[in-house]
Amino acid sequence: MIKKVTVSVPGCVGNMGSGFDCMGLSLKLFNRFTFERSDSFSISVSSERIESNRRNMCFRSFKKTCNILGVNVPAVSIKIDVSIPPGAGLGSSGTAIVAGIVGAFVFSGQRIEPSAVLRIGKDFEGHLDNLAASFLGGLVVVAQHNGEPIWKQFSIPSGTSAVFFVPKEPFPTRKARSVLPEKVYLSDAVFNLSRACFVPVSLREKNKELFSVALCDRLHQPYRKSLYPHFEILYKAAMNAGAAGCCISGAGPSVVAFCFEGTDELIKQWTYTVRKHNLIGSIRIIKPGGKTTWKVC
């Protein structure tokens, strides 16, 4: 009988500029979830911003997945070690969903199928870009076809760096989605389609000029700029510093800039910009990559 499993899930950059709701990039920054059989349910979380009761997203996805798999929900103690700041647009909620699903599969003794993980996860998240990137790793383009998830992974070339400005205060994803229109102009849809096609190839080739264009977007970032006035300020500073591209990370409020040739000038420019405009937050370098792993005891 399996007594314990530890699941490590990386954060991610969802949306990837023009890849709204269909493209994500994993990060080497992990939340770790330990499930252990116990006489009764308990949960402990290292972050006060995350619920430590049965409303916790990890437990909810664990419970629902057990129900889907047709097994009894075992009494477990769950320990969550949080390294990804919640509400920052770095995929923290997605890590909880993925971990709960993987934990349920392990305790059920059933084989973990990526398509099943994504299919179950979408019921919680509503979209697949962050779940697919965090579970599978790398740059992932994902969609649904006839109700089933389909995806393509791309490796991240060595030397690629991601620099983040992470605001001190989190921002609710639900509110960030509420500003998006239900209908968009056909020209805006075509604009995004034409650019999203170039994201994987320009990243793989480390084509700086093409990548900066590929991340341009008209479906979500123009609307979210009203919520995050720091985005345009940091975007201009990043591009002036020679960044390969810059976009809102996930639904925000974090902003990410990518570099192919070192980060010194970008960090210098962002440090100056943050001080000049009195932006409250931190500048962090987080390496792209990483995928979900689990260890069973």
C-alpha positions as protocol buffer text, in pm:
chain_id: "A"
residue {
  index: 1
  type: MET
  ca { x: 0 y: 0 z: 0 }
}
residue {
  index: 2
  type: ILE
  ca { x: 128 y: 344 z: -95 }
}
residue {
  index: 3
  type: LYS
  ca { x: 179 y: 552 z: 216 }
}
residue {
  index: 4
  type: LYS
  ca { x: 327 y: 873 z: 86 }
}
residue {
  index: 5
  type: VAL
  ca { x: 388 y: 1065 z: -236 }
}
residue {
  index: 6
  type: THR
  ca { x: 562 y: 1398 z: -292 }
}
residue {
  index: 7
  type: VAL
  ca { x: 469 y: 1588 z: -608 }
}
residue {
  index: 8
  type: SER
  ca { x: 686 y: 1877 z: -733 }
}
residue {
  index: 9
  type: VAL
  ca { x: 514 y: 2108 z: -980 }
}
residue {
  index: 10
  type: PRO
  ca { x: 680 y: 2403 z: -1156 }
}
residue {
  index: 11
  type: GLY
  ca { x: 521 y: 2740 z: -1207 }
}
residue {
  index: 12
  type: CYS
  ca { x: 478 y: 2884 z: -1554 }
}
residue {
  index: 13
  type: VAL
  ca { x: 424 y: 3184 z: -1775 }
}
residue {
  index: 14
  type: GLY
  ca { x: 72 y: 3142 z: -1911 }
}
residue {
  index: 15
  type: ASN
  ca { x: -57 y: 3309 z: -2229 }
}
residue {
  index: 16
  type: MET
  ca { x: 296 y: 3389 z: -2358 }
}
residue {
  index: 17
  type: GLY
  ca { x: 187 y: 3720 z: -2506 }
}
residue {
  index: 18
  type: SER
  ca { x: 1 y: 3634 z: -2825 }
}
residue {
  index: 19
  type: GLY
  ca { x: -62 y: 3275 z: -2709 }
}
residue {
  index: 20
  type: PHE
  ca { x: -364 y: 3368 z: -2500 }
}
residue {
  index: 21
  type: ASP
  ca { x: -508 y: 3061 z: -2321 }
}
residue {
  index: 22
  type: CYS
  ca { x: -320 y: 2824 z: -2552 }
}
residue {
  index: 23
  type: MET
  ca { x: 53 y: 2859 z: -2484 }
}
residue {
  index: 24
  type: GLY
  ca { x: 261 y: 2836 z: -2167 }
}
residue {
  index: 25
  type: LEU
  ca { x: 624 y: 2815 z: -2060 }
}
residue {
  index: 26
  type: SER
  ca { x: 731 y: 2624 z: -1748 }
}
residue {
  index: 27
  type: LEU
  ca { x: 966 y: 2772 z: -1490 }
}
residue {
  index: 28
  type: LYS
  ca { x: 1227 y: 2619 z: -1259 }
}
residue {
  index: 29
  type: LEU
  ca { x: 1040 y: 2739 z: -954 }
}
residue {
  index: 30
  type: PHE
  ca { x: 848 y: 2465 z: -775 }
}
residue {
  index: 31
  type: ASN
  ca { x: 570 y: 2414 z: -526 }
}
residue {
  index: 32
  type: ARG
  ca { x: 597 y: 2081 z: -345 }
}
residue {
  index: 33
  type: PHE
  ca { x: 300 y: 1881 z: -221 }
}
residue {
  index: 34
  type: THR
  ca { x: 334 y: 1584 z: 12 }
}
residue {
  index: 35
  type: PHE
  ca { x: 39 y: 1347 z: 57 }
}
residue {
  index: 36
  type: GLU
  ca { x: 63 y: 1098 z: 341 }
}
residue {
  index: 37
  type: ARG
  ca { x: -192 y: 847 z: 468 }
}
residue {
  index: 38
  type: SER
  ca { x: -329 y: 948 z: 805 }
}
residue {
  index: 39
  type: ASP
  ca { x: -605 y: 864 z: 1052 }
}
residue {
  index: 40
  type: SER
  ca { x: -780 y: 1189 z: 961 }
}
residue {
  index: 41
  type: PHE
  ca { x: -759 y: 1472 z: 709 }
}
residue {
  index: 42
  type: SER
  ca { x: -522 y: 1761 z: 774 }
}
residue {
  index: 43
  type: ILE
  ca { x: -345 y: 2019 z: 565 }
}
residue {
  index: 44
  type: SER
  ca { x: -59 y: 2256 z: 633 }
}
residue {
  index: 45
  type: VAL
  ca { x: 59 y: 2532 z: 400 }
}
residue {
  index: 46
  type: SER
  ca { x: 374 y: 2740 z: 425 }
}
residue {
  index: 47
  type: SER
  ca { x: 193 y: 3048 z: 287 }
}
residue {
  index: 48
  type: GLU
  ca { x: -76 y: 3234 z: 477 }
}
residue {
  index: 49
  type: ARG
  ca { x: -228 y: 3340 z: 147 }
}
residue {
  index: 50
  type: ILE
  ca { x: -339 y: 2985 z: 69 }
}
residue {
  index: 51
  type: GLU
  ca { x: -631 y: 2816 z: 244 }
}
residue {
  index: 52
  type: SER
  ca { x: -545 y: 2530 z: 478 }
}
residue {
  index: 53
  type: ASN
  ca { x: -884 y: 2358 z: 487 }
}
residue {
  index: 54
  type: ARG
  ca { x: -1106 y: 2149 z: 261 }
}
residue {
  index: 55
  type: ARG
  ca { x: -1153 y: 2445 z: 26 }
}
residue {
  index: 56
  type: ASN
  ca { x: -784 y: 2423 z: -62 }
}
residue {
  index: 57
  type: MET
  ca { x: -749 y: 2377 z: -439 }
}
residue {
  index: 58
  type: CYS
  ca { x: -505 y: 2089 z: -407 }
}
residue {
  index: 59
  type: PHE
  ca { x: -739 y: 1891 z: -182 }
}
residue {
  index: 60
  type: ARG
  ca { x: -1039 y: 1971 z: -402 }
}
residue {
  index: 61
  type: SER
  ca { x: -865 y: 1842 z: -714 }
}
residue {
  index: 62
  type: PHE
  ca { x: -739 y: 1538 z: -521 }
}
residue {
  index: 63
  type: LYS
  ca { x: -1091 y: 1457 z: -402 }
}
residue {
  index: 64
  type: LYS
  ca { x: -1258 y: 1513 z: -738 }
}
residue {
  index: 65
  type: THR
  ca { x: -1000 y: 1301 z: -919 }
}
residue {
  index: 66
  type: CYS
  ca { x: -1052 y: 1014 z: -673 }
}
residue {
  index: 67
  type: ASN
  ca { x: -1424 y: 1036 z: -746 }
}
residue {
  index: 68
  type: ILE
  ca { x: -1364 y: 1032 z: -1121 }
}
residue {
  index: 69
  type: LEU
  ca { x: -1133 y: 731 z: -1088 }
}
residue {
  index: 70
  type: GLY
  ca { x: -1397 y: 550 z: -882 }
}
residue {
  index: 71
  type: VAL
  ca { x: -1190 y: 509 z: -566 }
}
residue {
  index: 72
  type: ASN
  ca { x: -1258 y: 612 z: -209 }
}
residue {
  index: 73
  type: VAL
  ca { x: -1095 y: 935 z: -101 }
}
residue {
  index: 74
  type: PRO
  ca { x: -824 y: 824 z: 142 }
}
residue {
  index: 75
  type: ALA
  ca { x: -764 y: 1011 z: 465 }
}
residue {
  index: 76
  type: VAL
  ca { x: -445 y: 1202 z: 405 }
}
residue {
  index: 77
  type: SER
  ca { x: -236 y: 1475 z: 557 }
}
residue {
  index: 78
  type: ILE
  ca { x: -120 y: 1723 z: 295 }
}
residue {
  index: 79
  type: LYS
  ca { x: 186 y: 1941 z: 338 }
}
residue {
  index: 80
  type: ILE
  ca { x: 238 y: 2222 z: 87 }
}
residue {
  index: 81
  type: ASP
  ca { x: 572 y: 2399 z: 58 }
}
residue {
  index: 82
  type: VAL
  ca { x: 512 y: 2716 z: -141 }
}
residue {
  index: 83
  type: SER
  ca { x: 791 y: 2879 z: -343 }
}
residue {
  index: 84
  type: ILE
  ca { x: 568 y: 3035 z: -610 }
}
residue {
  index: 85
  type: PRO
  ca { x: 395 y: 3350 z: -486 }
}
residue {
  index: 86
  type: PRO
  ca { x: 17 y: 3308 z: -513 }
}
residue {
  index: 87
  type: GLY
  ca { x: -182 y: 3560 z: -712 }
}
residue {
  index: 88
  type: ALA
  ca { x: 125 y: 3677 z: -903 }
}
residue {
  index: 89
  type: GLY
  ca { x: 58 y: 3526 z: -1245 }
}
residue {
  index: 90
  type: LEU
  ca { x: 323 y: 3257 z: -1208 }
}
residue {
  index: 91
  type: GLY
  ca { x: 90 y: 2957 z: -1214 }
}
residue {
  index: 92
  type: SER
  ca { x: 58 y: 2888 z: -842 }
}
residue {
  index: 93
  type: SER
  ca { x: -306 y: 2774 z: -858 }
}
residue {
  index: 94
  type: GLY
  ca { x: -227 y: 2546 z: -1149 }
}
residue {
  index: 95
  type: THR
  ca { x: 42 y: 2370 z: -947 }
}
residue {
  index: 96
  type: ALA
  ca { x: -216 y: 2285 z: -680 }
}
residue {
  index: 97
  type: ILE
  ca { x: -455 y: 2143 z: -939 }
}
residue {
  index: 98
  type: VAL
  ca { x: -188 y: 1931 z: -1106 }
}
residue {
  index: 99
  type: ALA
  ca { x: -54 y: 1804 z: -773 }
}
residue {
  index: 100
  type: GLY
  ca { x: -400 y: 1702 z: -650 }
}
residue {
  index: 101
  type: ILE
  ca { x: -468 y: 1509 z: -970 }
}
residue {
  index: 102
  type: VAL
  ca { x: -131 y: 1334 z: -971 }
}
residue {
  index: 103
  type: GLY
  ca { x: -166 y: 1249 z: -601 }
}
residue {
  index: 104
  type: ALA
  ca { x: -506 y: 1090 z: -662 }
}
residue {
  index: 105
  type: PHE
  ca { x: -375 y: 881 z: -951 }
}
residue {
  index: 106
  type: VAL
  ca { x: -83 y: 757 z: -740 }
}
residue {
  index: 107
  type: PHE
  ca { x: -303 y: 658 z: -444 }
}
residue {
  index: 108
  type: SER
  ca { x: -550 y: 489 z: -677 }
}
residue {
  index: 109
  type: GLY
  ca { x: -273 y: 277 z: -827 }
}
residue {
  index: 110
  type: GLN
  ca { x: -374 y: 380 z: -1178 }
}
residue {
  index: 111
  type: ARG
  ca { x: -139 y: 489 z: -1454 }
}
residue {
  index: 112
  type: ILE
  ca { x: -97 y: 864 z: -1494 }
}
residue {
  index: 113
  type: GLU
  ca { x: -196 y: 966 z: -1846 }
}
residue {
  index: 114
  type: PRO
  ca { x: -118 y: 1326 z: -1950 }
}
residue {
  index: 115
  type: SER
  ca { x: -443 y: 1357 z: -2143 }
}
residue {
  index: 116
  type: ALA
  ca { x: -641 y: 1257 z: -1834 }
}
residue {
  index: 117
  type: VAL
  ca { x: -450 y: 1502 z: -1613 }
}
residue {
  index: 118
  type: LEU
  ca { x: -525 y: 1787 z: -1854 }
}
residue {
  index: 119
  type: ARG
  ca { x: -887 y: 1685 z: -1909 }
}
residue {
  index: 120
  type: ILE
  ca { x: -959 y: 1675 z: -1536 }
}
residue {
  index: 121
  type: GLY
  ca { x: -759 y: 1988 z: -1469 }
}
residue {
  index: 122
  type: LYS
  ca { x: -946 y: 2196 z: -1724 }
}
residue {
  index: 123
  type: ASP
  ca { x: -1266 y: 2160 z: -1519 }
}
residue {
  index: 124
  type: PHE
  ca { x: -1093 y: 2353 z: -1242 }
}
residue {
  index: 125
  type: GLU
  ca { x: -887 y: 2603 z: -1440 }
}
residue {
  index: 126
  type: GLY
  ca { x: -1106 y: 2660 z: -1745 }
}
residue {
  index: 127
  type: HIS
  ca { x: -806 y: 2671 z: -1980 }
}
residue {
  index: 128
  type: LEU
  ca { x: -505 y: 2453 z: -2043 }
}
residue {
  index: 129
  type: ASP
  ca { x: -202 y: 2672 z: -2111 }
}
residue {
  index: 130
  type: ASN
  ca { x: -65 y: 2684 z: -1757 }
}
residue {
  index: 131
  type: LEU
  ca { x: -162 y: 2328 z: -1663 }
}
residue {
  index: 132
  type: ALA
  ca { x: 1 y: 2181 z: -1973 }
}
residue {
  index: 133
  type: ALA
  ca { x: 322 y: 2378 z: -1927 }
}
residue {
  index: 134
  type: SER
  ca { x: 351 y: 2295 z: -1557 }
}
residue {
  index: 135
  type: PHE
  ca { x: 278 y: 1926 z: -1604 }
}
residue {
  index: 136
  type: LEU
  ca { x: 463 y: 1853 z: -1929 }
}
residue {
  index: 137
  type: GLY
  ca { x: 744 y: 2111 z: -1910 }
}
residue {
  index: 138
  type: GLY
  ca { x: 903 y: 2343 z: -2163 }
}
residue {
  index: 139
  type: LEU
  ca { x: 708 y: 2560 z: -2405 }
}
residue {
  index: 140
  type: VAL
  ca { x: 373 y: 2392 z: -2468 }
}
residue {
  index: 141
  type: VAL
  ca { x: 108 y: 2477 z: -2726 }
}
residue {
  index: 142
  type: VAL
  ca { x: -222 y: 2317 z: -2625 }
}
residue {
  index: 143
  type: ALA
  ca { x: -579 y: 2298 z: -2752 }
}
residue {
  index: 144
  type: GLN
  ca { x: -886 y: 2077 z: -2738 }
}
residue {
  index: 145
  type: HIS
  ca { x: -1008 y: 1869 z: -3030 }
}
residue {
  index: 146
  type: ASN
  ca { x: -1332 y: 1673 z: -3008 }
}
residue {
  index: 147
  type: GLY
  ca { x: -1324 y: 1723 z: -2633 }
}
residue {
  index: 148
  type: GLU
  ca { x: -974 y: 1585 z: -2591 }
}
residue {
  index: 149
  type: PRO
  ca { x: -657 y: 1783 z: -2519 }
}
residue {
  index: 150
  type: ILE
  ca { x: -387 y: 1792 z: -2784 }
}
residue {
  index: 151
  type: TRP
  ca { x: -48 y: 1951 z: -2738 }
}
residue {
  index: 152
  type: LYS
  ca { x: 300 y: 2003 z: -2876 }
}
residue {
  index: 153
  type: GLN
  ca { x: 607 y: 2053 z: -2659 }
}
residue {
  index: 154
  type: PHE
  ca { x: 912 y: 2255 z: -2754 }
}
residue {
  index: 155
  type: SER
  ca { x: 1241 y: 2249 z: -2568 }
}
residue {
  index: 156
  type: ILE
  ca { x: 1384 y: 2573 z: -2433 }
}
residue {
  index: 157
  type: PRO
  ca { x: 1724 y: 2661 z: -2584 }
}
residue {
  index: 158
  type: SER
  ca { x: 2014 y: 2697 z: -2345 }
}
residue {
  index: 159
  type: GLY
  ca { x: 2104 y: 3051 z: -2249 }
}
residue {
  index: 160
  type: THR
  ca { x: 1742 y: 3167 z: -2241 }
}
residue {
  index: 161
  type: SER
  ca { x: 1668 y: 3374 z: -1931 }
}
residue {
  index: 162
  type: ALA
  ca { x: 1342 y: 3503 z: -1787 }
}
residue {
  index: 163
  type: VAL
  ca { x: 1348 y: 3813 z: -1568 }
}
residue {
  index: 164
  type: PHE
  ca { x: 1038 y: 3899 z: -1367 }
}
residue {
  index: 165
  type: PHE
  ca { x: 903 y: 4198 z: -1189 }
}
residue {
  index: 166
  type: VAL
  ca { x: 677 y: 4051 z: -922 }
}
residue {
  index: 167
  type: PRO
  ca { x: 456 y: 4311 z: -748 }
}
residue {
  index: 168
  type: LYS
  ca { x: 434 y: 4281 z: -372 }
}
residue {
  index: 169
  type: GLU
  ca { x: 54 y: 4263 z: -371 }
}
residue {
  index: 170
  type: PRO
  ca { x: -124 y: 3973 z: -546 }
}
residue {
  index: 171
  type: PHE
  ca { x: -409 y: 4030 z: -789 }
}
residue {
  index: 172
  type: PRO
  ca { x: -716 y: 3802 z: -827 }
}
residue {
  index: 173
  type: THR
  ca { x: -715 y: 3612 z: -1155 }
}
residue {
  index: 174
  type: ARG
  ca { x: -1093 y: 3631 z: -1169 }
}
residue {
  index: 175
  type: LYS
  ca { x: -1079 y: 4011 z: -1168 }
}
residue {
  index: 176
  type: ALA
  ca { x: -807 y: 4009 z: -1434 }
}
residue {
  index: 177
  type: ARG
  ca { x: -1032 y: 3802 z: -1661 }
}
residue {
  index: 178
  type: SER
  ca { x: -1337 y: 4018 z: -1593 }
}
residue {
  index: 179
  type: VAL
  ca { x: -1192 y: 4310 z: -1793 }
}
residue {
  index: 180
  type: LEU
  ca { x: -1165 y: 4102 z: -2111 }
}
residue {
  index: 181
  type: PRO
  ca { x: -1436 y: 4148 z: -2377 }
}
residue {
  index: 182
  type: GLU
  ca { x: -1663 y: 3862 z: -2475 }
}
residue {
  index: 183
  type: LYS
  ca { x: -1622 y: 3951 z: -2844 }
}
residue {
  index: 184
  type: VAL
  ca { x: -1317 y: 4080 z: -3032 }
}
residue {
  index: 185
  type: TYR
  ca { x: -1260 y: 4226 z: -3376 }
}
residue {
  index: 186
  type: LEU
  ca { x: -1169 y: 3980 z: -3650 }
}
residue {
  index: 187
  type: SER
  ca { x: -859 y: 4188 z: -3723 }
}
residue {
  index: 188
  type: ASP
  ca { x: -743 y: 4145 z: -3362 }
}
residue {
  index: 189
  type: ALA
  ca { x: -795 y: 3769 z: -3377 }
}
residue {
  index: 190
  type: VAL
  ca { x: -592 y: 3749 z: -3700 }
}
residue {
  index: 191
  type: PHE
  ca { x: -324 y: 3972 z: -3545 }
}
residue {
  index: 192
  type: ASN
  ca { x: -278 y: 3725 z: -3258 }
}
residue {
  index: 193
  type: LEU
  ca { x: -294 y: 3416 z: -3475 }
}
residue {
  index: 194
  type: SER
  ca { x: -25 y: 3547 z: -3708 }
}
residue {
  index: 195
  type: ARG
  ca { x: 208 y: 3625 z: -3421 }
}
residue {
  index: 196
  type: ALA
  ca { x: 146 y: 3320 z: -3203 }
}
residue {
  index: 197
  type: CYS
  ca { x: 259 y: 3099 z: -3491 }
}
residue {
  index: 198
  type: PHE
  ca { x: 606 y: 3253 z: -3460 }
}
residue {
  index: 199
  type: VAL
  ca { x: 655 y: 3204 z: -3085 }
}
residue {
  index: 200
  type: PRO
  ca { x: 793 y: 2845 z: -3091 }
}
residue {
  index: 201
  type: VAL
  ca { x: 1019 y: 2891 z: -3392 }
}
residue {
  index: 202
  type: SER
  ca { x: 1160 y: 3227 z: -3281 }
}
residue {
  index: 203
  type: LEU
  ca { x: 1230 y: 3089 z: -2933 }
}
residue {
  index: 204
  type: ARG
  ca { x: 1394 y: 2776 z: -3070 }
}
residue {
  index: 205
  type: GLU
  ca { x: 1613 y: 2982 z: -3305 }
}
residue {
  index: 206
  type: LYS
  ca { x: 1670 y: 3255 z: -3042 }
}
residue {
  index: 207
  type: ASN
  ca { x: 1566 y: 3504 z: -3306 }
}
residue {
  index: 208
  type: LYS
  ca { x: 1542 y: 3820 z: -3102 }
}
residue {
  index: 209
  type: GLU
  ca { x: 1374 y: 4039 z: -3360 }
}
residue {
  index: 210
  type: LEU
  ca { x: 1109 y: 3783 z: -3448 }
}
residue {
  index: 211
  type: PHE
  ca { x: 1044 y: 3681 z: -3087 }
}
residue {
  index: 212
  type: SER
  ca { x: 972 y: 4040 z: -2982 }
}
residue {
  index: 213
  type: VAL
  ca { x: 708 y: 4063 z: -3254 }
}
residue {
  index: 214
  type: ALA
  ca { x: 569 y: 3716 z: -3177 }
}
residue {
  index: 215
  type: LEU
  ca { x: 479 y: 3816 z: -2820 }
}
residue {
  index: 216
  type: CYS
  ca { x: 270 y: 4115 z: -2932 }
}
residue {
  index: 217
  type: ASP
  ca { x: -95 y: 4079 z: -2839 }
}
residue {
  index: 218
  type: ARG
  ca { x: -437 y: 4240 z: -2885 }
}
residue {
  index: 219
  type: LEU
  ca { x: -661 y: 3994 z: -2698 }
}
residue {
  index: 220
  type: HIS
  ca { x: -575 y: 4045 z: -2332 }
}
residue {
  index: 221
  type: GLN
  ca { x: -279 y: 4273 z: -2260 }
}
residue {
  index: 222
  type: PRO
  ca { x: -437 y: 4597 z: -2394 }
}
residue {
  index: 223
  type: TYR
  ca { x: -729 y: 4547 z: -2155 }
}
residue {
  index: 224
  type: ARG
  ca { x: -518 y: 4448 z: -1857 }
}
residue {
  index: 225
  type: LYS
  ca { x: -293 y: 4753 z: -1891 }
}
residue {
  index: 226
  type: SER
  ca { x: -561 y: 4948 z: -1707 }
}
residue {
  index: 227
  type: LEU
  ca { x: -515 y: 4712 z: -1409 }
}
residue {
  index: 228
  type: TYR
  ca { x: -136 y: 4708 z: -1427 }
}
residue {
  index: 229
  type: PRO
  ca { x: 2 y: 5054 z: -1511 }
}
residue {
  index: 230
  type: HIS
  ca { x: 350 y: 4922 z: -1438 }
}
residue {
  index: 231
  type: PHE
  ca { x: 335 y: 4692 z: -1743 }
}
residue {
  index: 232
  type: GLU
  ca { x: 383 y: 4953 z: -2014 }
}
residue {
  index: 233
  type: ILE
  ca { x: 657 y: 5126 z: -1813 }
}
residue {
  index: 234
  type: LEU
  ca { x: 850 y: 4801 z: -1769 }
}
residue {
  index: 235
  type: TYR
  ca { x: 783 y: 4688 z: -2126 }
}
residue {
  index: 236
  type: LYS
  ca { x: 942 y: 5000 z: -2271 }
}
residue {
  index: 237
  type: ALA
  ca { x: 1237 y: 4977 z: -2034 }
}
residue {
  index: 238
  type: ALA
  ca { x: 1290 y: 4608 z: -2120 }
}
residue {
  index: 239
  type: MET
  ca { x: 1287 y: 4663 z: -2495 }
}
residue {
  index: 240
  type: ASN
  ca { x: 1516 y: 4966 z: -2463 }
}
residue {
  index: 241
  type: ALA
  ca { x: 1754 y: 4744 z: -2266 }
}
residue {
  index: 242
  type: GLY
  ca { x: 1767 y: 4493 z: -2551 }
}
residue {
  index: 243
  type: ALA
  ca { x: 1533 y: 4225 z: -2420 }
}
residue {
  index: 244
  type: ALA
  ca { x: 1417 y: 3964 z: -2671 }
}
residue {
  index: 245
  type: GLY
  ca { x: 1056 y: 4017 z: -2568 }
}
residue {
  index: 246
  type: CYS
  ca { x: 830 y: 4118 z: -2281 }
}
residue {
  index: 247
  type: CYS
  ca { x: 475 y: 4036 z: -2174 }
}
residue {
  index: 248
  type: ILE
  ca { x: 240 y: 4001 z: -1881 }
}
residue {
  index: 249
  type: SER
  ca { x: 298 y: 3669 z: -1706 }
}
residue {
  index: 250
  type: GLY
  ca { x: -25 y: 3472 z: -1704 }
}
residue {
  index: 251
  type: ALA
  ca { x: -308 y: 3700 z: -1596 }
}
residue {
  index: 252
  type: GLY
  ca { x: -64 y: 3927 z: -1411 }
}
residue {
  index: 253
  type: PRO
  ca { x: 30 y: 4129 z: -1224 }
}
residue {
  index: 254
  type: SER
  ca { x: 387 y: 4002 z: -1282 }
}
residue {
  index: 255
  type: VAL
  ca { x: 573 y: 4110 z: -1593 }
}
residue {
  index: 256
  type: VAL
  ca { x: 835 y: 3893 z: -1761 }
}
residue {
  index: 257
  type: ALA
  ca { x: 1112 y: 3988 z: -2003 }
}
residue {
  index: 258
  type: PHE
  ca { x: 1314 y: 3730 z: -2194 }
}
residue {
  index: 259
  type: CYS
  ca { x: 1682 y: 3755 z: -2277 }
}
residue {
  index: 260
  type: PHE
  ca { x: 1900 y: 3543 z: -2507 }
}
residue {
  index: 261
  type: GLU
  ca { x: 2231 y: 3719 z: -2437 }
}
residue {
  index: 262
  type: GLY
  ca { x: 2256 y: 3792 z: -2066 }
}
residue {
  index: 263
  type: THR
  ca { x: 2044 y: 3993 z: -1825 }
}
residue {
  index: 264
  type: ASP
  ca { x: 2276 y: 4259 z: -1682 }
}
residue {
  index: 265
  type: GLU
  ca { x: 2151 y: 4554 z: -1888 }
}
residue {
  index: 266
  type: LEU
  ca { x: 1786 y: 4460 z: -1839 }
}
residue {
  index: 267
  type: ILE
  ca { x: 1823 y: 4431 z: -1463 }
}
residue {
  index: 268
  type: LYS
  ca { x: 2006 y: 4763 z: -1455 }
}
residue {
  index: 269
  type: GLN
  ca { x: 1729 y: 4936 z: -1652 }
}
residue {
  index: 270
  type: TRP
  ca { x: 1448 y: 4774 z: -1454 }
}
residue {
  index: 271
  type: THR
  ca { x: 1613 y: 4859 z: -1122 }
}
residue {
  index: 272
  type: TYR
  ca { x: 1631 y: 5222 z: -1228 }
}
residue {
  index: 273
  type: THR
  ca { x: 1272 y: 5217 z: -1356 }
}
residue {
  index: 274
  type: VAL
  ca { x: 1133 y: 5054 z: -1043 }
}
residue {
  index: 275
  type: ARG
  ca { x: 1298 y: 5317 z: -823 }
}
residue {
  index: 276
  type: LYS
  ca { x: 1202 y: 5607 z: -1048 }
}
residue {
  index: 277
  type: HIS
  ca { x: 834 y: 5512 z: -1055 }
}
residue {
  index: 278
  type: ASN
  ca { x: 824 y: 5383 z: -697 }
}
residue {
  index: 279
  type: LEU
  ca { x: 702 y: 5039 z: -802 }
}
residue {
  index: 280
  type: ILE
  ca { x: 657 y: 4804 z: -508 }
}
residue {
  index: 281
  type: GLY
  ca { x: 785 y: 4457 z: -583 }
}
residue {
  index: 282
  type: SER
  ca { x: 1093 y: 4251 z: -660 }
}
residue {
  index: 283
  type: ILE
  ca { x: 1303 y: 4174 z: -968 }
}
residue {
  index: 284
  type: ARG
  ca { x: 1377 y: 3804 z: -1001 }
}
residue {
  index: 285
  type: ILE
  ca { x: 1558 y: 3583 z: -1250 }
}
residue {
  index: 286
  type: ILE
  ca { x: 1380 y: 3249 z: -1286 }
}
residue {
  index: 287
  type: LYS
  ca { x: 1516 y: 2992 z: -1529 }
}
residue {
  index: 288
  type: PRO
  ca { x: 1266 y: 2853 z: -1781 }
}
residue {
  index: 289
  type: GLY
  ca { x: 1203 y: 2479 z: -1778 }
}
residue {
  index: 290
  type: GLY
  ca { x: 1112 y: 2206 z: -1532 }
}
residue {
  index: 291
  type: LYS
  ca { x: 822 y: 1961 z: -1536 }
}
residue {
  index: 292
  type: THR
  ca { x: 609 y: 1778 z: -1282 }
}
residue {
  index: 293
  type: THR
  ca { x: 777 y: 1490 z: -1100 }
}
residue {
  index: 294
  type: TRP
  ca { x: 665 y: 1266 z: -813 }
}
residue {
  index: 295
  type: LYS
  ca { x: 831 y: 1035 z: -566 }
}
residue {
  index: 296
  type: VAL
  ca { x: 640 y: 748 z: -408 }
}
residue {
  index: 297
  type: CYS
  ca { x: 716 y: 589 z: -70 }
}
